[in-house]
């Protein structure tokens, strides 16, 4: 069985009650997340669609991801080489998605201990320079990993601190979907990525040190149940986001 089965003909059941976002209508798209590969998993399809339409797309990556637990399968990276490996992978993934990238250079797995106001200020400077119409980050408090939550909160603070035109701020929530819906309600915005699903898959594959085992399991259907297959199909069909403008979240 191919790891890329045919996309569903209809997606009504996947986007019910959500606004369909057209990335081609954006003036600019900025994605702000902490690690290389976060961009491909969370919003790679949205980035590709925007880029294909001539929209400037930038990924502002908080760290080099050099504390990533995986070293390839079989191992080809070491703790000493991981920083360079992951930046090369990020550059390849962004090229596939049609995006440019910038790095904030914070320490991986330590973002939660950074001064959030200082990080927010750095993110705000990028937003003011690029003037995107939409910014995508993690939903603070609902993103599983401490780095994810901290980067999401800093980005939210950055947007709130803008004195001029504020971009639309969209958040990616991570975790059990039913639990998230019970806490947050359904996502507000969805993007149909069926036309660029191969690009998203290729971008994920570019992050070889972190995704090689995942692709091996997908290809061999190792320990896969119907729920896992459905998750993979949905991940390559739609990307969902919460509107964070005005949302009261964790304090800084």
Secondary structure per residue as TSV (DSSP state, phi and psi in degrees):
chain	resnum	aa	ss	phi	psi
A	1	X	-	360.0	132.8
A	2	X	-	-68.3	146.4
A	3	X	S	-76.3	-7.4
A	4	X	S	-122.3	76.7
A	5	X	-	-67.5	163.6
A	6	X	-	-56.2	141.9
A	7	X	-	-69.5	153.3
A	8	X	-	-64.9	145.2
A	9	X	S	-70.0	-32.6
A	10	X	-	-124.6	145.8
A	11	X	-	-124.4	13.7
A	12	X	G	-52.1	-42.9
A	13	X	G	-70.1	-18.2
A	14	X	G	-91.5	-16.8
A	15	X	S	-126.7	17.1
A	16	X	T	-57.4	128.6
A	17	X	T	79.8	1.1
A	18	X	-	-104.3	152.4
A	19	X	E	-83.7	130.3
A	20	X	E	-81.9	120.8
A	21	X	-	-90.6	134.3
A	22	X	-	-102.7	102.2
A	23	X	G	-60.1	-25.2
A	24	X	G	-69.7	-15.6
A	25	X	G	-89.7	-1.8
A	26	X	-	-77.2	153.9
A	27	X	S	-84.8	-27.1
A	28	X	E	-175.1	148.5
A	29	X	E	-126.0	127.1
A	30	X	E	-122.0	125.3
A	31	X	E	-108.7	126.6
A	32	X	E	-124.5	106.1
A	33	X	E	-143.2	165.9
A	34	X	S	-86.2	-23.8
A	35	X	S	-127.8	150.3
A	36	X	T	-59.2	134.9
A	37	X	T	95.5	-22.3
A	38	X	H	-57.3	-38.7
A	39	X	H	-64.9	-40.5
A	40	X	H	-71.1	-42.9
A	41	X	H	-63.9	-46.0
A	42	X	H	-84.0	-38.1
A	43	X	H	-150.5	23.4
A	44	X	H	-59.3	-39.2
A	45	X	H	-67.3	-42.0
A	46	X	H	-62.3	-41.7
A	47	X	H	-63.5	-43.8
A	48	X	H	-64.4	-42.7
A	49	X	H	-63.3	-42.2
A	50	X	H	-64.5	-46.0
A	51	X	H	-61.4	-42.0
A	52	X	H	-60.5	-27.1
A	53	X	T	-89.4	4.3
A	54	X	T	85.9	11.2
A	55	X	-	-80.9	131.7
A	56	X	E	-64.1	127.2
A	57	X	E	-123.9	128.2
A	58	X	E	-130.5	137.3
A	59	X	E	-107.6	116.9
A	60	X	E	-96.4	106.6
A	61	X	E	-101.8	126.0
A	62	X	E	-68.8	-37.5
A	63	X	E	-134.5	174.6
A	64	X	-	-86.5	-5.8
A	65	X	-	67.0	24.8
A	66	X	T	-77.4	-3.7
A	67	X	T	-101.8	14.5
A	68	X	-	-54.9	139.9
A	69	X	S	-73.2	-28.3
A	70	X	-	-91.5	145.1
A	71	X	-	-122.7	19.4
A	72	X	T	96.0	165.9
A	73	X	T	-144.4	101.2
A	74	X	T	-70.4	166.2
A	75	X	T	-57.6	133.3
A	76	X	-	-133.5	-4.5
A	77	X	-	-116.7	157.3
A	78	X	-	-123.7	170.0
A	79	X	T	-60.3	-33.5
A	80	X	T	-71.9	-34.6
A	81	X	T	-93.4	-7.7
A	82	X	H	-60.3	-39.5
A	83	X	H	-57.6	-50.0
A	84	X	H	-65.5	-40.1
A	85	X	H	-59.2	-48.3
A	86	X	H	-71.8	-30.8
A	87	X	H	-69.9	-38.2
A	88	X	H	-62.1	-41.8
A	89	X	H	-63.8	-41.0
A	90	X	H	-62.9	-43.2
A	91	X	H	-61.0	-41.8
A	92	X	H	-65.8	-44.3
A	93	X	H	-62.7	-43.1
A	94	X	H	-66.4	-34.6
A	95	X	H	-63.2	-41.6
A	96	X	H	-62.1	-39.5
A	97	X	H	-84.4	-9.4
A	98	X	T	79.0	29.9
A	99	X	-	-118.2	155.2
A	100	X	E	-98.5	164.2
A	101	X	E	-137.5	154.3
A	102	X	E	-132.2	152.1
A	103	X	E	-119.2	133.2
A	104	X	E	-82.9	-22.5
A	105	X	E	77.1	21.6
A	106	X	E	-74.4	163.4
A	107	X	-	-75.9	130.6
A	108	X	T	-62.2	142.2
A	109	X	T	65.2	12.1
A	110	X	-	-126.0	7.7
A	111	X	G	-61.3	-34.4
A	112	X	G	-63.9	-19.3
A	113	X	G	-97.0	-2.4
A	114	X	S	-73.0	158.0
A	115	X	-	-70.1	109.8
A	116	X	H	-62.7	-34.1
A	117	X	H	-68.3	-36.7
A	118	X	H	-68.0	-44.1
A	119	X	H	-62.8	-42.6
A	120	X	H	-59.0	-38.8
A	121	X	H	-63.3	-39.7
A	122	X	H	-67.3	-41.0
A	123	X	H	-65.5	-41.4
A	124	X	H	-60.5	-39.1
A	125	X	H	-60.2	-39.1
A	126	X	H	-68.4	-42.5
A	127	X	H	-61.2	-43.5
A	128	X	H	-65.6	-35.5
A	129	X	H	-72.1	-40.6
A	130	X	H	-92.1	-23.6
A	131	X	-	49.9	54.6
A	132	X	-	-72.0	153.1
A	133	X	S	-83.3	-23.0
A	134	X	E	-137.6	138.2
A	135	X	E	-120.1	133.9
A	136	X	E	-114.1	133.4
A	137	X	E	-147.6	-172.6
A	138	X	E	-85.2	150.4
A	139	X	-	-74.8	109.6
A	140	X	T	-60.2	131.1
A	141	X	T	89.8	-8.4
A	142	X	S	-138.0	43.1
A	143	X	S	-130.4	12.1
A	144	X	S	72.8	-57.6
A	145	X	S	-90.7	136.4
A	146	X	H	-55.4	-39.3
A	147	X	H	-61.4	-40.2
A	148	X	H	-61.9	-49.0
A	149	X	H	-62.6	-42.9
A	150	X	H	-66.4	-39.9
A	151	X	H	-68.8	-38.2
A	152	X	H	-63.4	-42.3
A	153	X	H	-66.6	-43.4
A	154	X	H	-61.7	-38.8
A	155	X	H	-68.5	-40.0
A	156	X	H	-61.8	-43.6
A	157	X	H	-63.3	-36.6
A	158	X	H	-61.8	-45.9
A	159	X	H	-67.6	-41.8
A	160	X	H	-62.3	-28.7
A	161	X	T	-85.9	-2.1
A	162	X	-	-68.5	137.5
A	163	X	S	-96.4	-14.8
A	164	X	S	-109.6	-150.2
A	165	X	-	-56.7	126.3
A	166	X	-	-96.7	134.6
A	167	X	-	-75.0	162.3
A	168	X	E	-64.6	133.0
A	169	X	E	-113.3	118.8
A	170	X	E	-114.4	139.9
A	171	X	E	-118.3	140.1
A	172	X	E	-98.1	118.2
A	173	X	-	-95.0	141.2
A	174	X	-	-123.3	136.6
A	175	X	S	138.9	-167.4
A	176	X	-	-63.4	124.5
A	177	X	H	-62.8	-41.5
A	178	X	H	-65.0	-41.3
A	179	X	H	-65.5	-41.0
A	180	X	H	-63.7	-40.9
A	181	X	H	-66.1	-35.6
A	182	X	H	-65.9	-35.3
A	183	X	H	-83.6	-42.0
A	184	X	H	-113.5	-10.7
A	185	X	-	81.6	179.2
A	186	X	S	-71.0	153.7
A	187	X	-	-56.2	152.5
A	188	X	S	-87.5	-30.4
A	189	X	E	-130.8	142.2
A	190	X	E	-135.0	149.7
A	191	X	E	-124.3	126.6
A	192	X	E	-79.5	112.0
A	193	X	-	-110.8	18.1
A	194	X	G	-58.2	-34.8
A	195	X	G	-73.9	-16.2
A	196	X	G	-123.2	21.2
A	197	X	H	-62.3	-34.2
A	198	X	H	-66.6	-37.1
A	199	X	H	-63.3	-43.6
A	200	X	H	-61.8	-42.2
A	201	X	H	-62.9	-42.2
A	202	X	H	-65.2	-37.8
A	203	X	H	-65.2	-41.7
A	204	X	H	-62.3	-39.8
A	205	X	H	-66.2	-29.2
A	206	X	H	-63.3	-28.9
A	207	X	-	-82.6	59.3
A	208	X	H	-57.3	-41.1
A	209	X	H	-60.8	-29.3
A	210	X	H	-101.6	-24.3
A	211	X	H	-111.5	-6.2
A	212	X	H	-58.3	-43.6
A	213	X	H	-65.3	-38.7
A	214	X	H	-60.2	-44.8
A	215	X	H	-66.9	-35.9
A	216	X	H	-62.3	-44.6
A	217	X	H	-65.1	-40.1
A	218	X	H	-62.7	-44.4
A	219	X	H	-65.2	-37.9
A	220	X	H	-95.0	-0.9
A	221	X	T	54.0	42.6
A	222	X	T	-77.1	127.6
A	223	X	T	53.8	32.3
A	224	X	-	-96.7	131.3
A	225	X	-	-111.8	179.5
A	226	X	H	-62.7	-34.2
A	227	X	H	-65.2	-40.6
A	228	X	H	-65.4	-42.7
A	229	X	H	-63.3	-40.5
A	230	X	H	-64.7	-39.7
A	231	X	H	-61.0	-45.6
A	232	X	H	-62.8	-42.2
A	233	X	H	-62.5	-44.1
A	234	X	H	-67.0	-38.8
A	235	X	H	-61.0	-28.0
A	236	X	T	-101.2	13.3
A	237	X	T	-120.4	-47.3
A	238	X	E	-137.6	152.0
A	239	X	E	-119.9	132.6
A	240	X	E	-118.3	144.6
A	241	X	E	-141.4	153.8
A	242	X	E	-102.4	141.4
A	243	X	E	-76.6	126.1
A	244	X	-	-105.2	-9.6
A	245	X	T	-59.5	121.3
A	246	X	T	85.0	-6.5
A	247	X	-	-74.0	132.7
A	248	X	-	-87.4	114.3
A	249	X	-	-119.8	-158.1
A	250	X	-	-59.6	146.2
A	251	X	-	-79.7	157.4
A	252	X	-	-93.9	360.0
